Amino acid sequence: YSLTQDLMPVSTVASIANGLFVTTAIAPDSLPALVRELKTKPGQYACASSGTGGLLHLTCELFKRVAGVDVLHVAYKGSTAFLPELVSGRITLAFDNVPVYVPLVNAGKLKILAVTSQKRASVLPFVPTTAELGMPQLESVGLFGLLAPARTPEAVVKMLSSASVAALRQPALRAQAQKEGVEPDGSVPDGLRRQIDNEINKWARVIKDANIGRE
């Protein structure tokens, strides 16, 4: 299916911050220190992802470009496949949704050096954003939106959008979502449309620059 042709935007729903997670097997405990370490040993450290061409891979490629580092990308079949490798130190770093990793960070089994969202993650408020650390271009978040089939009547789309925005403003829902590391955010249909267009254009440039092809 075509996201832009077969579906109609209704409303944004939520976002989840991605974090830069690093094995405790290496010394750097800040983003600047990590970048310095990576630059001293080009190609000797590895960045894991849940698969070639996915968001985690593209975020790794964006990091390489923004930070000016040479890191080996290693694709796994899903995040659960590379997590033990990251904890053990066989893999150096990875970008992924923050909430899943909170217990590992709190237990001291992994380090998180930054979040790649505009705002700090509610579940790890002590972790700075990449923008705060001088890398505003390194932004990557998990985005959720509500879409309807193409040619859905405009009146129906507007009704669904209004209902979504109202639901996502409920204090109890917002509090529970933020407790789980999710930032709820409703919008008019055009808000989601702009978000989709921006994401397509942004990541298309990363794919082109990194010369990522189909496997």
N, C-alpha and C positions, 0 to 999 in steps of 0.2 A: 504494500500500500504506500501511498505518498502522504506523508504527514501534512504537507501544505495544501494538497488538492483533495484528499479524501476525507479530511476531518476539519471541523470548524472550532476555533477557540471559543471557550465559554468563560473560564476564569482561571487565574493562577490559584494554586492551592497551598503550596508550602515549599520550603527549601530546607536542605540539610547541609550543614557545613562539611567540607572535606578537610582533612588534616594531613599534615606531613608527619608521618610516623617513622621513627628511626630505631634500629636495634640498639640495645644497651651494650652491644659488643664493641661499639666504637665510642671514642671519647667526646666528640662535639655534642654540646648540650644547648646550642643555640643555632638559629638559621645562618647567621654570618659565619660562625665557626665551621658549620657543616660545609658551606660553600668553599671556604678556604681549604678544608681538607680534601674535598672532591677535586679541586683544581691542582693539588699537589700530586694526585695519582689518577690522571685521566684514564678512563676506561677500566679501572680496577674495582669500581663499586657498582652495585646493581640496584635497579629500581624495579620492583615487582608490579604487575598489574593483573587484572582478572581476565585479560584477553586483548589481543591486538585490535586496535581501532576503537576500544571502549573508552569511556570517560577517564578511567584511571590511567590508561596508557597515554591518552592525549594530554592529561595533566602533567605526567612525567616529562613528556616532550616539551610542553610549555615551560616547565621548570628548567629544563636543560637550556632552552633558548634564552630565557630571561636572566638566569644566573650565569650563563656562559660556561657551563660545565659539560664534561663528557662522561655520561653514565650509561652503563649497559642496561637495556630494557629486557626484562625476562617476563614473558607472558605465561600465566597459569590458567587453569580451567576454573575460574572463579576465585573470589577472595579467600574462601575457607581453605583453598589449596595452598596459598602462599603464606598464610598467617603463621603456621608453625615454623616456616623457614625464616620469617622475619624475626620471630621471637628468639630462635636459636642463633641468629646471626649469619646464616648462610646468605641471606638477602639483606642489603643495607637499609633500604628505605622504601616507602610506598605511600601513595596518597589514597585515602578512602574516607567513607562517611564516618564522622566522629563518633556517634553514639555506640557503635559496635565495639569500639576500642577503649571506652572509658574504664571498664574494669581492669584491663591490662595495664593502662597508664597508672591508675590508682594503686595497683599492686607492684609497680616498679618493674614490670616485665617489658615495657616498651616506653620510649620517649616520644612526646609530641612537641615539635619545635614551632609549629605555627598552624593556623587555620587559614584556608584559602577563600574565605568569605569576606564580605565587606564589613561585617560586624563579628565580634567575638561570639563563640558558641556558648549558649546558655548553660550547657552541661560541663563546660571546662572554661569558665570565665577568666582564669588566670593565664590562658594561652593567648599570645598576641596574634594579630592578623598579619598576613604577608605584607599588606599595605603599611602597617605600623613599622615593619622591619625594612622598609625601603623597596618592596617589590609589589607595587599596586597592580602591575600587569598580570601577576600570578593569581588569578581569581578563577575558582572552579567550585561549583556547588551542585549538589543533587537537586534537581528541580522537578516539581510535580504540578501538573495542570489538569484541568477538566476540559475534555473536548467532546464534541458531538459529531455524528455523521454529517458529511457534506450535504448541503441543501436542506438541513433542518430549518424550519420556519424561524424567521428572525425573532418573532414574538416569544417563541419557546426558548431560544438561546438567551434572550434578555431575562426571562423569568428564571431560568436556571442560574444565570450569572448573579442576579440579585439575591437569590436564595443562598447561593454559595458564599457570597460576601457576608451576608447576615449571619450564617452559621459560623464562619471563621472568626467572627468578632465576639463570639460568646466567651466570656471570661473563663468559664470552667474548661471549655475545649482548649483555649489558648494555653492555660496553665498546664493542662495535662500533656499537650503536644510539646511544649517547651521543656517539660520535665524529661521527656523522652529524646530531647535533642532536635526536635522538629520546630521550625519557625513558620507558623501559619500566615498566609497572606493572600487574601482574595482580591480580585480586580475585575474590571469590565473586560469584555472580549478583546478589545484592542490592546489591553495591557499584556495579555498572554500572547497575542499575535506578535507584538514587538519583541517580547522575550524570546520567542521561538526564532524569529528572524535574526536577532542578535547572536543567539547561540549558534545557529547554522553558519553564519558568516565568520564568527570568531573561530570555531573549531575547523572550518574548511581551510582557513589559512594555516592553522597548525598542521593539519594533515598534509597540505601541499608542501610546507616548509620542511617537514620531516620525511617527506617522500614515502608516506605510508600507503601501501597498496593492498589489495585483497589477497588473502592467502588461499 
